[in-house]
Structures are given as C-alpha cells and as structure tokens.
Amino acid sequence: YESMHFGPHGACFKTGPIAAHARPHINVELKGRAIAAIPKSTAVIAELFAKLAEDLEINVSRLDVDIDIHQNVPSPTHWEEARINGTLKTKSRDTTFTRSQDGDTFYVGSRHSDKRLLVYNRRGFNRHEMKFKAAYANQTIWKYLKAPEKTARAMLNSIATVDSDWFREFQASPLELDKFGSAATPEIDRWEAHFVKQFM
C-alpha cells in the first residue's frame, strides 16, 4: 500500500495499489472495539463509504466478519452434530468437519464460494468467521456499516441455520463482533517495518 493510517481501537485505513500496475485499492479494517465506538445515533462510516462509493465508483470485493463466543455453545462440534442429524440448513453442498491438535473446525462452503462460514475453537473460544465475496460483499457492506449486529445475524442466516434451541439462543444473545476487514491486522511495528522495506 502507498499509505496506511491507524486510528483508535485498531482501526486501519490503507490506500494505493498493492502491487506494480495494480488497480487502485482501499482496505479498511475495524475491530470490534472500533465498531463499538461508533455513535449509534449516527451512521458516520456508512455515510463516508457511500460518498466514496459515489465519487470513486468503489466496488467492495470482500467482506469478513467474525463473531466470538466465549462459552461452549455453539462450537464446531455442535455444528457437525447438526449436519449429521439433519437440523443444519444450508444451500451449500460443501460442509466439512476437521479435528487437529490446534482444535476443531467446521466449514460451510469452500475457498471458492462467494459465501463461507468457518467455526473454530483454537484460542480458548469459539469463533464464527463469515466471508463474503463478489456481489454478496458489495450488497452487504452498506447494511453492515449501518447496523453491524443486526446485519451479522442476517449474514450468518444467509449461509446456514440450525433448527435447535442452542442456535435460537445464539441468535437471540448479544453478539461480540471481533473484526471487520479483509484479514487480521498485524502489530503496527510489523506494518511499519513492512512499509519501510517496500517503499522507502
């Protein structure tokens, strides 16, 4: 990137082509605390992006949203049991459960899917990681910026649902949105080192 700007609570705004002769690129990452800091009475970021989209003809190509669950339910095992007993509802033909030393992971969709859900428990909590690409990302981003929690639930439901009490309780409980962006943001000093190496 040609420029990178860091704000409160891990917010990050990066602009410029990411490689020689690449198309102009804008990357925005907002962690959960940054989203929580947005005044709920206004849609400042939504308005900013709408203006950018209008002036620059922005097309959002990818949207990642994580939901962290600091309790046992729902876990990858719950999702796998739902697949086995037929209570999992999804249009995707790709559902996979894996178990390793790092932990369990349940997948809905493949790497090439425009919608994908990963549920894993590798760091002491269960994370639901949703990935939207192409038209789905571009259509969803504006709704998400105006109402993150409500839209996150709708995003999950558009990928998969489960006909069970635990899923209904999960949907009714407050959501902790850990990240909004395209990838996890490394520490700032690592970014600065990378920036110096690439551009200075």
C-alpha positions as CSV (number, residue, x, y, z in Angstrom):
1,Y,0.0,0.0,0.0
2,E,1.1,3.6,-0.6
3,S,-0.3,4.9,2.6
4,M,-1.5,3.4,5.9
5,H,-3.3,5.2,8.6
6,F,-4.1,3.8,12.1
7,G,-6.8,5.1,14.4
8,P,-8.2,4.3,17.8
9,H,-9.0,0.7,18.8
10,G,-7.0,-0.9,16.0
11,A,-8.9,0.9,13.1
12,C,-6.8,0.9,9.9
13,F,-7.2,2.6,6.6
14,K,-4.9,1.7,3.7
15,T,-4.8,3.0,0.2
16,G,-3.0,2.6,-3.1
17,P,-2.1,-0.2,-5.5
18,I,-0.9,-3.2,-3.6
19,A,1.5,-4.2,-6.4
20,A,3.0,-2.6,-9.5
21,H,0.4,-1.8,-12.2
22,A,-2.4,-3.0,-9.8
23,R,-5.8,-1.2,-9.8
24,P,-6.3,1.4,-7.0
25,H,-7.2,-0.4,-3.8
26,I,-8.7,0.7,-0.5
27,N,-8.6,-1.6,2.6
28,V,-10.5,-0.7,5.8
29,E,-10.3,-2.8,8.9
30,L,-12.4,-2.1,12.0
31,K,-12.1,-4.4,15.0
32,G,-15.0,-4.9,17.4
33,R,-13.9,-2.1,19.8
34,A,-13.7,0.4,16.9
35,I,-17.2,-0.6,15.7
36,A,-18.5,-0.2,19.3
37,A,-17.0,3.3,19.4
38,I,-19.1,4.5,16.5
39,P,-22.0,6.6,17.8
40,K,-25.2,4.6,17.5
41,S,-27.3,7.6,16.7
42,T,-25.3,8.4,13.5
43,A,-24.1,6.4,10.5
44,V,-20.9,8.3,10.1
45,I,-18.9,5.5,8.5
46,A,-21.8,4.4,6.3
47,E,-22.1,8.0,5.0
48,L,-18.4,8.1,4.4
49,F,-18.4,4.9,2.4
50,A,-21.5,5.9,0.5
51,K,-19.7,9.2,-0.5
52,L,-16.6,7.3,-1.5
53,A,-18.6,4.8,-3.5
54,E,-20.4,7.5,-5.3
55,D,-17.3,9.6,-6.1
56,L,-14.8,6.8,-6.8
57,E,-17.2,4.1,-8.1
58,I,-16.0,1.7,-5.4
59,N,-16.8,-1.9,-5.7
60,V,-16.4,-3.9,-2.4
61,S,-14.9,-7.3,-3.4
62,R,-14.6,-8.9,0.0
63,L,-16.2,-8.6,3.5
64,D,-15.1,-10.7,6.5
65,V,-16.9,-10.6,9.8
66,D,-16.1,-12.6,13.0
67,I,-18.4,-13.4,15.8
68,D,-16.6,-14.6,19.0
69,I,-18.4,-16.9,21.5
70,H,-16.7,-17.0,24.9
71,Q,-18.7,-20.1,26.0
72,N,-19.1,-23.7,24.9
73,V,-22.1,-23.2,22.7
74,P,-22.2,-23.1,19.8
75,S,-18.9,-25.0,19.0
76,P,-17.7,-26.7,15.8
77,T,-19.0,-30.0,17.3
78,H,-22.5,-28.6,17.7
79,W,-22.5,-27.6,14.0
80,E,-21.2,-31.1,13.0
81,E,-23.8,-32.8,15.1
82,A,-26.5,-30.6,13.4
83,R,-25.1,-31.7,10.0
84,I,-25.3,-35.4,11.0
85,N,-28.8,-35.2,12.5
86,G,-30.2,-33.2,9.6
87,T,-31.0,-29.9,11.5
88,L,-28.4,-27.9,9.6
89,K,-30.0,-25.9,6.8
90,T,-27.7,-24.5,4.1
91,K,-27.7,-24.2,0.3
92,S,-24.0,-25.0,0.2
93,R,-23.0,-28.6,-0.8
94,D,-19.7,-28.2,0.9
95,T,-19.8,-28.9,4.7
96,T,-16.7,-30.3,6.4
97,F,-15.6,-31.0,9.9
98,T,-11.9,-31.4,10.8
99,R,-10.1,-32.2,14.0
100,S,-6.4,-31.5,14.7
101,Q,-4.0,-30.6,17.5
102,D,-4.9,-27.0,17.0
103,G,-8.6,-27.6,17.6
104,D,-11.9,-28.4,15.7
105,T,-13.1,-26.6,12.6
106,F,-16.5,-26.8,10.9
107,Y,-16.8,-25.4,7.3
108,V,-19.8,-24.4,5.3
109,G,-18.7,-23.6,1.7
110,S,-15.3,-23.9,0.0
111,R,-12.4,-21.5,-0.6
112,H,-14.0,-20.6,-3.9
113,S,-17.5,-19.9,-2.5
114,D,-18.9,-16.4,-2.6
115,K,-20.3,-17.1,0.9
116,R,-18.4,-19.1,3.5
117,L,-18.6,-19.9,7.2
118,L,-15.8,-21.2,9.4
119,V,-16.4,-22.2,13.1
120,Y,-13.3,-23.0,15.1
121,N,-12.1,-23.0,18.7
122,R,-8.3,-22.7,18.5
123,R,-7.7,-19.9,21.1
124,G,-10.0,-20.7,24.0
125,F,-13.2,-19.5,22.5
126,N,-15.5,-20.3,19.5
127,R,-15.2,-18.0,16.5
128,H,-17.7,-17.8,13.7
129,E,-15.9,-16.4,10.7
130,M,-18.0,-15.3,7.8
131,K,-16.5,-14.5,4.4
132,F,-18.5,-12.8,1.6
133,K,-17.1,-12.1,-1.9
134,A,-18.1,-10.6,-5.1
135,A,-21.7,-9.2,-5.4
136,Y,-22.6,-10.6,-1.9
137,A,-19.9,-8.4,-0.3
138,N,-20.8,-5.3,-2.3
139,Q,-24.5,-5.7,-1.4
140,T,-23.9,-6.4,2.3
141,I,-21.3,-3.8,3.3
142,W,-23.7,-0.9,3.3
143,K,-26.2,-2.7,5.6
144,Y,-23.4,-3.9,7.8
145,L,-22.0,-0.4,8.3
146,K,-25.4,1.0,9.4
147,A,-26.3,-1.9,11.7
148,P,-23.4,-4.3,12.4
149,E,-25.0,-6.7,14.9
150,K,-28.3,-7.0,13.0
151,T,-26.6,-7.5,9.7
152,A,-24.1,-10.0,11.2
153,R,-27.0,-12.2,12.2
154,A,-28.6,-11.9,8.7
155,M,-25.2,-12.8,7.2
156,L,-25.0,-15.9,9.2
157,N,-28.5,-16.9,8.4
158,S,-27.9,-16.4,4.7
159,I,-25.1,-19.0,4.9
160,A,-26.5,-21.6,7.4
161,T,-29.0,-22.0,10.2
162,V,-29.8,-24.8,12.6
163,D,-33.2,-25.9,13.8
164,S,-32.3,-26.2,17.5
165,D,-32.6,-24.5,20.8
166,W,-28.9,-23.6,21.0
167,F,-29.0,-21.8,17.7
168,R,-32.1,-19.8,18.6
169,E,-30.5,-18.8,21.9
170,F,-27.3,-17.9,20.0
171,Q,-29.2,-15.7,17.6
172,A,-31.1,-14.0,20.5
173,S,-27.9,-13.3,22.6
174,P,-25.8,-10.1,22.2
175,L,-23.0,-10.6,19.6
176,E,-19.4,-9.7,20.0
177,L,-18.1,-8.6,16.6
178,D,-14.3,-9.1,16.7
179,K,-13.3,-7.8,13.3
180,F,-14.5,-6.2,10.2
181,G,-11.9,-6.3,7.4
182,S,-10.2,-8.5,4.9
183,A,-7.6,-10.1,7.2
184,A,-6.2,-9.9,10.8
185,T,-4.1,-6.8,11.3
186,P,-0.6,-7.4,12.5
187,E,1.0,-5.2,15.1
188,I,1.7,-1.7,13.9
189,D,5.5,-2.1,14.3
190,R,5.4,-5.0,11.8
191,W,3.4,-2.9,9.4
192,E,5.9,-0.1,9.7
193,A,8.8,-2.5,9.0
194,H,7.0,-3.8,6.0
195,F,6.2,-0.3,4.8
196,V,9.8,0.8,5.0
197,K,11.0,-2.3,3.2
198,Q,8.6,-1.9,0.4
199,F,8.5,1.8,-0.2
200,M,11.4,3.6,1.4
